[in-house]
Amino acid sequence: MTTVLAPRQTESAPLTAFESITPDTSIESLNLNWRERDLPQSLRTKHVHALHPYLGKFVPQLVEIFLRKYRPEHVLDPFAGCGTTLVEATAFGVPSVGTDISAFNCLLTSVKTHRYDLAALEQEVVGALDEAFSSDQFRFMEGRAEYKRKSYLTEWFAPEALAALTQYRLAIRGKKYEDVLKVILSRAARSARLTTHFDLDFPKRPQIEPYYCYKHSRTCSPTRDARRFLERYSIDALRRIRQYAEVRRDVESRIECADARSFQYPEADLVITSPPYVGLIDYHEQHRYAYELLGIEDQSDAEIGAAKRGVSQGAQAAYVDDMVAVFRNVASSLSPSARVVVIVHDRRNLYHGIAQRAGFRIEHELRRLVDRRTGRRATQFHESVFVWRAV
Ligand SMILES: C[S@@+](CC[C@H](N)C(=O)[O-])C[C@H]1O[C@@H](n2cnc3c(N)ncnc32)[C@H](O)[C@@H]1O
């Protein structure tokens, strides 16, 4: 029988309630609706979860709740994104496997879940800044030549910012922890683009002139400096990786840059995932600066539901077929008692049909209120949390 639970209008659960969730906790008593004071942003973005911005991430505590409720032995996330499921599974002590079609998202996940020699990492992060900004004119000229013909970079960065990013990129090549340094570089590049402060997610064109800033309620000027971001995010990355090292367990976590429709997953008894939507976000495009700066391979043609394909009837039908293919493929690796938790804003009512065609029945459908109060895109909507079982 399917349980459909609407969000509770009463008091939301205090945070400590998470720790008391066990397999005996009934699904009806899970409260997935938190107010800011119950689950403040600092907890939603704890340790490595905020190593780099990523649009489309789910709340890590949702993953934690279902790990506590179902106590799995192996977890899967076919749409791993920036790694929320894998990071939480590792903290919980359960081995996990994820896939994502975007190589940059896989880089983020792998950097978050990797185990580091913390002293060596600190030395490299600090050393990279020293090396990049020692007065090596040759390196600077080399970097300028490398990017001269890359129009995206020259269009979106002030020359001083691009020079600093280039020097850093060249300094980190071949380092033991180069991937961490790449993530620091990418985060600094994101902040150093010629954009307005209020539109870092989807800037439409480079902002060259001073502008009225809705975020700061004053006139602001686009930045010409990347070095201060590299320094700030170096410190922040080290702090976050150290915090995570204190809570993570020593279990395997594997991320593959692969298409979820065809990847051969290992056996698992719990899937926790949030799929891309129809025509909403281009997951490669949101990190275009990283692809350009780091020379990462672009596989956006295999992205399901990409914004560039729109929301026409044809795009929706293709999306449904793709999701059915993903979940059929995932189903072939699941143990008989496995559960699939799908967190999705199902505004087009597609997921009942997708579950059925992929060979699942809906055991529960929980609804949670998503209340985004910050930013210019403040919204409120109901998100579904489906729990599926194989038919
Ligand atoms: C909503 S996001 C997942 C976010 C994730 N739950 C997190 O918290 O970071 C959906 C992800 O699906 C990925 N994706 C889209 N098409 C894919 C495909 N064919 N195979 C694997 N991943 C794909 C996108 O790159 C994106 O990262």
The ligand as a MOL file (V3000), in Angstrom:
LIG
                    3D

  0  0  0     0  0            999 V3000
M  V30 BEGIN CTAB
M  V30 COUNTS 27 29 0 0 0
M  V30 BEGIN ATOM
M  V30 1 C 19.6810 16.7820 -9.2270 0
M  V30 2 S 21.3450 16.4220 -9.6240 0 CHG=1
M  V30 3 C 21.8750 15.3430 -8.3140 0
M  V30 4 C 22.3400 16.1200 -7.1130 0
M  V30 5 C 22.8230 15.2670 -5.9760 0
M  V30 6 N 21.7160 14.6120 -5.2970 0
M  V30 7 C 23.5930 16.1160 -4.9730 0
M  V30 8 O 23.1150 16.3450 -3.8470 0
M  V30 9 O 24.6560 16.6220 -5.3440 0 CHG=-1
M  V30 10 C 21.2160 15.3730 -11.0180 0
M  V30 11 C 22.5640 14.9110 -11.6040 0
M  V30 12 O 22.2900 13.9870 -12.6610 0
M  V30 13 C 23.3750 14.0510 -13.5600 0
M  V30 14 N 23.0070 13.4010 -14.8450 0
M  V30 15 C 22.2600 13.8810 -15.8670 0
M  V30 16 N 22.1910 12.9680 -16.8510 0
M  V30 17 C 22.8790 11.8730 -16.4490 0
M  V30 18 C 23.1640 10.5970 -17.0250 0
M  V30 19 N 22.7380 10.2700 -18.2560 0
M  V30 20 N 23.8880 9.7030 -16.2840 0
M  V30 21 C 24.3650 10.0260 -15.0590 0
M  V30 22 N 24.1470 11.2380 -14.4790 0
M  V30 23 C 23.4090 12.1520 -15.1550 0
M  V30 24 C 23.6730 15.5410 -13.6710 0
M  V30 25 O 24.9840 15.7740 -14.1460 0
M  V30 26 C 23.4460 15.9950 -12.2180 0
M  V30 27 O 24.6720 16.0890 -11.5340 0
M  V30 END ATOM
M  V30 BEGIN BOND
M  V30 1 1 1 2
M  V30 2 1 2 3
M  V30 3 1 2 10
M  V30 4 1 3 4
M  V30 5 1 4 5
M  V30 6 1 5 6
M  V30 7 1 5 7
M  V30 8 2 7 8
M  V30 9 1 7 9
M  V30 10 1 10 11
M  V30 11 1 11 12
M  V30 12 1 11 26
M  V30 13 1 12 13
M  V30 14 1 13 14
M  V30 15 1 13 24
M  V30 16 1 14 15
M  V30 17 1 14 23
M  V30 18 2 15 16
M  V30 19 1 16 17
M  V30 20 1 17 18
M  V30 21 2 17 23
M  V30 22 1 18 19
M  V30 23 2 18 20
M  V30 24 1 20 21
M  V30 25 2 21 22
M  V30 26 1 22 23
M  V30 27 1 24 25
M  V30 28 1 24 26
M  V30 29 1 26 27
M  V30 END BOND
M  V30 END CTAB
M  END
